[in-house]
Amino acid sequence: MKEITFIIAMLFSLNLVHALTITELNYNPEGEDNNKEYIELYSEVPLTLSNHTVEDSASSDTLVLLKSYDSNYYLIVEDGFDYSQINANIYSAGSAIGNNLNNDQDTVKIKGVDGSILDSFNYNSAMGANGNNKSLCKFPNENDNWQECYQTPGSLNFIEVINQQNNQ
């Protein structure tokens, strides 16, 4: 009986590990970057990310809960980020996410309290969202198809579809 309980507990914890995914990244906001960069995460199950870490290629920060909200979205922000109109769970990475998200290329990792990598994303400026008031978003959320998108911190990602008319 103990073995069955242990196996069920392990399967449940594995499901939680795979439930968290990076869905949006704003690494180079238009104008001054300070206090505007963010990482959006999504989970189908409620999570507590306090004491988890966020890393870029150069440094690591421990997450601190700023705002709890009944949402499947989690936002990692810098000190001074205006999240007053965002209905999501908000976590601070401190004065900067990592050593500031690099505008040319960088790697972002979300790690559990045990140090395991829950999700990671490598980006570069050629992917878009480089100083133009847009973000990089995963479409659909469960696949690794990243595209430039409108900024939607704490909500469903949105991409503009341009309709082309057929001249006949």
Phi, psi and omega in degrees: 000320179297322180294319179295317178298318179297316180297317178297318178297319179295317178297319179296318181291326176296321178298320178294320180298319182277354183283338184267130179218144174284126183242341180207143179223126175245095187262339180214077179299158177299137181079215181291130181287330190304126178069018181236344180287148177205161173235128177257137177238156177226142175217137177285340178245147179297137180228156169245120184259003176304136180073001167286171179234154171241137181231148164248194184292343187247332184205176186227146179228142176273133183279138179235129181293127175255323184211128176258136182214149179283083185209156174270359180260143180229132182241130174257123186230170175266159174306138178090355178292134180274101180252014186299332182257011183255124180264077180207172173281128186245130177236141178264141173259002182102207185292337178207155173277114187065227175256036189083132180294127183293139182277346179268308178193153180193172174236133177246132178231139171251125182240144176287173180297338178272002179090357180287143179280119180272325174196156177211159182208128174257132179226163171214162187296337179293344179284344180109187179062033184257087176076020184241023178068027177234171178237174167259130183232150176269128179231135330298173189304330185271355179254168179262042177262099183263135179217160172292141184210172172292148176291123179223060184299122177083014178211175183305135180293147184225128177240140179282130177256123181265119179276133177252131179271141176274122176277119181240000000 
